């Protein structure tokens, strides 16, 4: 599934998976977290300076907050 991601997207996905694992307190399986990270990495706009300024950790926390975890 991640084979269709660019190098930049793979870096974002890997970083996001690590952050999601860290902040989720093992409430979700790694498979689910990887699926989430792949979807986000595909859709994220790296040209958005505000979003990029916030960083991966903020994005992971925001995703988990959205999921109510």
C-alpha positions in Angstrom: 0.0 0.0 0.0 2.8 2.5 0.9 4.6 1.6 -2.4 2.6 4.4 -4.1 4.0 7.1 -1.8 6.8 9.4 -2.8 10.0 9.7 -0.8 8.7 12.8 0.9 5.4 11.1 1.7 7.2 8.1 3.1 9.2 10.3 5.5 6.0 11.9 6.6 4.3 8.5 7.0 7.2 7.1 9.1 7.4 10.1 11.3 3.7 10.2 11.8 3.5 6.5 12.7 6.2 7.0 15.4 4.3 10.0 16.8 1.0 8.2 16.7 2.5 5.3 18.6 4.0 7.6 21.1 0.9 9.6 21.8 -1.8 6.8 21.5 -0.6 4.9 24.6 -1.0 1.6 22.7 -4.8 2.1 22.3 -4.7 1.3 18.6 -2.8 -1.4 16.7 0.2 -0.4 14.6 -1.6 -1.6 11.5 -4.4 0.9 12.1 -1.9 3.7 12.9 0.0 2.9 9.7 -3.2 3.1 7.6 -4.0 6.5 9.2 -0.5 7.7 8.5 -0.6 6.6 4.9 -3.9 8.4 4.2 -2.6 11.5 5.8 0.8 11.4 4.0 -1.1 11.1 0.7 -3.3 14.1 1.4 -1.0 16.4 3.3 0.0 19.7 1.7 3.7 20.2 2.5 3.5 23.6 0.9 1.2 24.7 3.7 3.6 26.7 5.9 1.3 26.9 8.9 0.7 23.1 8.9 4.4 22.4 8.4 5.2 24.9 11.2 3.0 22.9 13.6 4.9 19.7 13.0 4.3 16.0 13.0 3.7 15.7 16.8 1.0 18.3 16.7 -0.6 16.6 13.7 -0.5 13.2 15.5 -2.1 14.7 18.6 -4.8 16.4 16.5 -5.6 13.1 14.7 -5.8 11.2 18.1 -8.0 14.0 19.5 -10.3 13.7 16.5 -10.5 10.0 17.1 -11.2 10.7 20.8 -8.2 8.9 22.1 
